[in-house]
Amino acid sequence: MVEEDYRVKGSIDKTDRSIMPSERIDIRDVFDDVVDVIIEKVLETGGKVTFMDGGSLKNHRRIALIPKG
């Protein structure tokens, strides 16, 4: 699940796979929108993406994963 208006210029931390805003990383590793990269990866691996209203995932940093069980 991801808020439909959520965008982050940045990268993905290789240690815990969290989103890192661009001001904390080397500019060579920056994606224009790391959220789009995550969405594409989820879809490539057979997952589903649900877009939520802005602010609805505030307690989850605006993006959440429900792993297949």
N, CA, C and O atoms as a GROMACS GRO file, in nm:
protein
  276
    1MET      N    1   0.085  -0.116   0.000
    1MET     CA    2   0.000   0.000   0.000
    1MET      C    3   0.090   0.123   0.000
    1MET      O    4   0.193   0.127   0.067
    2VAL      N    5   0.049   0.221  -0.076
    2VAL     CA    6   0.125   0.345  -0.081
    2VAL      C    7   0.028   0.462  -0.103
    2VAL      O    8  -0.069   0.450  -0.178
    3GLU      N    9   0.054   0.572  -0.036
    3GLU     CA   10  -0.029   0.690  -0.057
    3GLU      C   11  -0.010   0.738  -0.200
    3GLU      O   12   0.103   0.747  -0.249
    4GLU      N   13  -0.120   0.770  -0.268
    4GLU     CA   14  -0.115   0.802  -0.410
    4GLU      C   15  -0.032   0.925  -0.443
    4GLU      O   16   0.014   0.938  -0.556
    5ASP      N   17  -0.010   1.014  -0.348
    5ASP     CA   18   0.069   1.134  -0.375
    5ASP      C   19   0.210   1.128  -0.316
    5ASP      O   20   0.279   1.230  -0.309
    6TYR      N   21   0.253   1.009  -0.273
    6TYR     CA   22   0.383   0.994  -0.209
    6TYR      C   23   0.494   0.984  -0.313
    6TYR      O   24   0.491   0.894  -0.398
    7ARG      N   25   0.590   1.074  -0.307
    7ARG     CA   26   0.706   1.076  -0.397
    7ARG      C   27   0.830   1.105  -0.314
    7ARG      O   28   0.826   1.187  -0.222
    8VAL      N   29   0.941   1.038  -0.345
    8VAL     CA   30   1.066   1.062  -0.274
    8VAL      C   31   1.181   1.055  -0.372
    8VAL      O   32   1.202   0.953  -0.438
    9LYS      N   33   1.257   1.164  -0.382
    9LYS     CA   34   1.381   1.161  -0.458
    9LYS      C   35   1.485   1.104  -0.364
    9LYS      O   36   1.516   1.165  -0.262
   10GLY      N   37   1.538   0.988  -0.398
   10GLY     CA   38   1.632   0.924  -0.307
   10GLY      C   39   1.674   0.787  -0.353
   10GLY      O   40   1.682   0.760  -0.473
   11SER      N   41   1.701   0.700  -0.258
   11SER     CA   42   1.749   0.566  -0.286
   11SER      C   43   1.692   0.469  -0.183
   11SER      O   44   1.614   0.509  -0.096
   12ILE      N   45   1.731   0.342  -0.194
   12ILE     CA   46   1.687   0.240  -0.100
   12ILE      C   47   1.809   0.192  -0.022
   12ILE      O   48   1.909   0.152  -0.081
   13ASP      N   49   1.800   0.196   0.110
   13ASP     CA   50   1.908   0.150   0.196
   13ASP      C   51   1.926   0.000   0.175
   13ASP      O   52   1.831  -0.077   0.188
   14LYS      N   53   2.047  -0.042   0.143
   14LYS     CA   54   2.075  -0.183   0.115
   14LYS      C   55   2.069  -0.270   0.241
   14LYS      O   56   2.052  -0.392   0.231
   15THR      N   57   2.084  -0.210   0.359
   15THR     CA   58   2.084  -0.285   0.484
   15THR      C   59   1.943  -0.327   0.525
   15THR      O   60   1.916  -0.446   0.544
   16ASP      N   61   1.853  -0.230   0.538
   16ASP     CA   62   1.718  -0.263   0.585
   16ASP      C   63   1.609  -0.232   0.483
   16ASP      O   64   1.490  -0.241   0.513
   17ARG      N   65   1.651  -0.195   0.362
   17ARG     CA   66   1.560  -0.167   0.250
   17ARG      C   67   1.463  -0.053   0.277
   17ARG      O   68   1.352  -0.051   0.222
   18SER      N   69   1.502   0.041   0.361
   18SER     CA   70   1.418   0.157   0.386
   18SER      C   71   1.448   0.265   0.282
   18SER      O   72   1.553   0.264   0.218
   19ILE      N   73   1.354   0.358   0.265
   19ILE     CA   74   1.371   0.469   0.171
   19ILE      C   75   1.462   0.573   0.234
   19ILE      O   76   1.442   0.613   0.349
   20MET      N   77   1.562   0.618   0.157
   20MET     CA   78   1.654   0.721   0.204
   20MET      C   79   1.638   0.845   0.117
   20MET      O   80   1.666   0.839  -0.003
   21PRO      N   81   1.595   0.957   0.176
   21PRO     CA   82   1.586   1.082   0.099
   21PRO      C   83   1.722   1.121   0.042
   21PRO      O   84   1.824   1.089   0.101
   22SER      N   85   1.724   1.190  -0.071
   22SER     CA   86   1.846   1.219  -0.145
   22SER      C   87   1.949   1.300  -0.069
   22SER      O   88   2.068   1.289  -0.099
   23GLU      N   89   1.910   1.381   0.029
   23GLU     CA   90   2.008   1.463   0.099
   23GLU      C   91   2.102   1.380   0.186
   23GLU      O   92   2.202   1.433   0.234
   24ARG      N   93   2.072   1.251   0.207
   24ARG     CA   94   2.156   1.167   0.291
   24ARG      C   95   2.246   1.071   0.212
   24ARG      O   96   2.318   0.991   0.272
   25ILE      N   97   2.243   1.077   0.078
   25ILE     CA   98   2.317   0.978   0.000
   25ILE      C   99   2.397   1.041  -0.112
   25ILE      O  100   2.378   1.158  -0.146
   26ASP      N  101   2.485   0.964  -0.169
   26ASP     CA  102   2.566   1.007  -0.284
   26ASP      C  103   2.472   1.031  -0.403
   26ASP      O  104   2.389   0.947  -0.434
   27ILE      N  105   2.486   1.144  -0.467
   27ILE     CA  106   2.398   1.184  -0.577
   27ILE      C  107   2.396   1.081  -0.691
   27ILE      O  108   2.299   1.075  -0.766
   28ARG      N  109   2.502   1.002  -0.705
   28ARG     CA  110   2.507   0.902  -0.812
   28ARG      C  111   2.408   0.787  -0.789
   28ARG      O  112   2.375   0.715  -0.883
   29ASP      N  113   2.362   0.770  -0.665
   29ASP     CA  114   2.270   0.662  -0.632
   29ASP      C  115   2.124   0.706  -0.622
   29ASP      O  116   2.038   0.630  -0.577
   30VAL      N  117   2.094   0.830  -0.665
   30VAL     CA  118   1.961   0.887  -0.647
   30VAL      C  119   1.868   0.851  -0.764
   30VAL      O  120   1.906   0.861  -0.880
   31PHE      N  121   1.746   0.809  -0.729
   31PHE     CA  122   1.638   0.790  -0.826
   31PHE      C  123   1.550   0.914  -0.820
   31PHE      O  124   1.535   0.973  -0.713
   32ASP      N  125   1.490   0.954  -0.934
   32ASP     CA  126   1.397   1.067  -0.932
   32ASP      C  127   1.280   1.039  -0.839
   32ASP      O  128   1.234   1.129  -0.768
   33ASP      N  129   1.230   0.917  -0.839
   33ASP     CA  130   1.123   0.879  -0.748
   33ASP      C  131   1.142   0.734  -0.705
   33ASP      O  132   1.105   0.642  -0.778
   34VAL      N  133   1.199   0.714  -0.588
   34VAL     CA  134   1.227   0.580  -0.538
   34VAL      C  135   1.097   0.502  -0.513
   34VAL      O  136   1.098   0.379  -0.516
   35VAL      N  137   0.987   0.572  -0.489
   35VAL     CA  138   0.859   0.504  -0.469
   35VAL      C  139   0.817   0.433  -0.597
   35VAL      O  140   0.766   0.321  -0.592
   36ASP      N  141   0.840   0.495  -0.713
   36ASP     CA  142   0.811   0.430  -0.841
   36ASP      C  143   0.896   0.304  -0.859
   36ASP      O  144   0.848   0.203  -0.912
   37VAL      N  145   1.020   0.308  -0.816
   37VAL     CA  146   1.109   0.192  -0.825
   37VAL      C  147   1.053   0.077  -0.741
   37VAL      O  148   1.053  -0.038  -0.785
   38ILE      N  149   1.005   0.108  -0.622
   38ILE     CA  150   0.947   0.005  -0.535
   38ILE      C  151   0.820  -0.052  -0.597
   38ILE      O  152   0.801  -0.173  -0.597
   39ILE      N  153   0.734   0.033  -0.650
   39ILE     CA  154   0.610  -0.012  -0.713
   39ILE      C  155   0.642  -0.105  -0.830
   39ILE      O  156   0.580  -0.211  -0.843
   40GLU      N  157   0.736  -0.067  -0.914
   40GLU     CA  158   0.774  -0.152  -1.028
   40GLU      C  159   0.825  -0.288  -0.982
   40GLU      O  160   0.790  -0.390  -1.041
   41LYS      N  161   0.906  -0.292  -0.876
   41LYS     CA  162   0.960  -0.418  -0.825
   41LYS      C  163   0.848  -0.508  -0.770
   41LYS      O  164   0.848  -0.629  -0.793
   42VAL      N  165   0.755  -0.449  -0.699
   42VAL     CA  166   0.642  -0.526  -0.646
   42VAL      C  167   0.563  -0.588  -0.760
   42VAL      O  168   0.529  -0.706  -0.755
   43LEU      N  169   0.534  -0.511  -0.864
   43LEU     CA  170   0.458  -0.562  -0.977
   43LEU      C  171   0.536  -0.669  -1.055
   43LEU      O  172   0.478  -0.768  -1.099
   44GLU      N  173   0.666  -0.649  -1.071
   44GLU     CA  174   0.751  -0.747  -1.141
   44GLU      C  175   0.753  -0.883  -1.072
   44GLU      O  176   0.764  -0.986  -1.138
   45THR      N  177   0.741  -0.882  -0.940
   45THR     CA  178   0.749  -1.006  -0.864
   45THR      C  179   0.611  -1.066  -0.833
   45THR      O  180   0.598  -1.155  -0.750
   46GLY      N  181   0.509  -1.015  -0.901
   46GLY     CA  182   0.375  -1.070  -0.887
   46GLY      C  183   0.293  -1.014  -0.772
   46GLY      O  184   0.187  -1.067  -0.740
   47GLY      N  185   0.342  -0.910  -0.710
   47GLY     CA  186   0.267  -0.847  -0.600
   47GLY      C  187   0.161  -0.752  -0.651
   47GLY      O  188   0.152  -0.725  -0.771
   48LYS      N  189   0.082  -0.702  -0.560
   48LYS     CA  190  -0.022  -0.605  -0.592
   48LYS      C  191   0.007  -0.475  -0.520
   48LYS      O  192   0.059  -0.475  -0.409
   49VAL      N  193  -0.026  -0.365  -0.584
   49VAL     CA  194  -0.007  -0.233  -0.525
   49VAL      C  195  -0.144  -0.169  -0.511
   49VAL      O  196  -0.222  -0.164  -0.605
   50THR      N  197  -0.172  -0.119  -0.390
   50THR     CA  198  -0.297  -0.049  -0.365
   50THR      C  199  -0.262   0.095  -0.331
   50THR      O  200  -0.182   0.121  -0.240
   51PHE      N  201  -0.322   0.189  -0.404
   51PHE     CA  202  -0.298   0.330  -0.379
   51PHE      C  203  -0.402   0.381  -0.281
   51PHE      O  204  -0.522   0.362  -0.299
   52MET      N  205  -0.354   0.446  -0.177
   52MET     CA  206  -0.438   0.494  -0.068
   52MET      C  207  -0.446   0.646  -0.073
   52MET      O  208  -0.362   0.711  -0.136
   53ASP      N  209  -0.546   0.703  -0.007
   53ASP     CA  210  -0.559   0.848   0.002
   53ASP      C  211  -0.440   0.907   0.078
   53ASP      O  212  -0.387   0.844   0.169
   54GLY      N  213  -0.401   1.028   0.039
   54GLY     CA  214  -0.292   1.097   0.107
   54GLY      C  215  -0.321   1.111   0.256
   54GLY      O  216  -0.431   1.151   0.294
   55GLY      N  217  -0.223   1.079   0.340
   55GLY     CA  218  -0.237   1.089   0.484
   55GLY      C  219  -0.290   0.965   0.552
   55GLY      O  220  -0.284   0.954   0.674
   56SER      N  221  -0.342   0.869   0.475
   56SER     CA  222  -0.403   0.751   0.535
   56SER      C  223  -0.301   0.652   0.592
   56SER      O  224  -0.336   0.567   0.674
   57LEU      N  225  -0.176   0.663   0.550
   57LEU     CA  226  -0.071   0.573   0.601
   57LEU      C  227   0.033   0.650   0.682
   57LEU      O  228   0.149   0.610   0.690
   58LYS      N  229  -0.009   0.759   0.741
   58LYS     CA  230   0.082   0.846   0.817
   58LYS      C  231   0.160   0.768   0.923
   58LYS      O  232   0.278   0.793   0.944
   59ASN      N  233   0.096   0.675   0.990
   59ASN     CA  234   0.161   0.597   1.095
   59ASN      C  235   0.257   0.492   1.040
   59ASN      O  236   0.327   0.425   1.117
   60HIS      N  237   0.261   0.476   0.907
   60HIS     CA  238   0.348   0.377   0.844
   60HIS      C  239   0.448   0.443   0.748
   60HIS      O  240   0.498   0.379   0.656
   61ARG      N  241   0.475   0.571   0.770
   61ARG     CA  242   0.567   0.648   0.685
   61ARG      C  243   0.521   0.654   0.540
   61ARG      O  244   0.603   0.665   0.449
   62ARG      N  245   0.390   0.648   0.520
   62ARG     CA  246   0.323   0.669   0.390
   62ARG      C  247   0.334   0.551   0.294
   62ARG      O  248   0.283   0.559   0.182
   63ILE      N  249   0.398   0.443   0.335
   63ILE     CA  250   0.409   0.323   0.251
   63ILE      C  251   0.415   0.201   0.342
   63ILE      O  252   0.479   0.205   0.448
   64ALA      N  253   0.348   0.093   0.302
   64ALA     CA  254   0.343  -0.026   0.388
   64ALA      C  255   0.343  -0.152   0.302
   64ALA      O  256   0.295  -0.152   0.189
   65LEU      N  257   0.397  -0.260   0.358
   65LEU     CA  258   0.402  -0.388   0.290
   65LEU      C  259   0.330  -0.492   0.373
   65LEU      O  260   0.349  -0.502   0.494
   66ILE      N  261   0.246  -0.568   0.306
   66ILE     CA  262   0.182  -0.684   0.370
   66ILE      C  263   0.236  -0.806   0.296
   66ILE      O  264   0.193  -0.835   0.185
   67PRO      N  265   0.331  -0.878   0.359
   67PRO     CA  266   0.392  -0.992   0.290
   67PRO      C  267   0.294  -1.108   0.274
   67PRO      O  268   0.204  -1.128   0.356
   68LYS      N  269   0.314  -1.184   0.167
   68LYS     CA  270   0.232  -1.303   0.145
   68LYS      C  271   0.267  -1.404   0.251
   68LYS      O  272   0.384  -1.424   0.284
   69GLY      N  273   0.164  -1.469   0.305
   69GLY     CA  274   0.189  -1.561   0.415
   69GLY      C  275   0.183  -1.702   0.378
   69GLY      O  276   0.202  -1.789   0.463
   0.00000   0.00000   0.00000
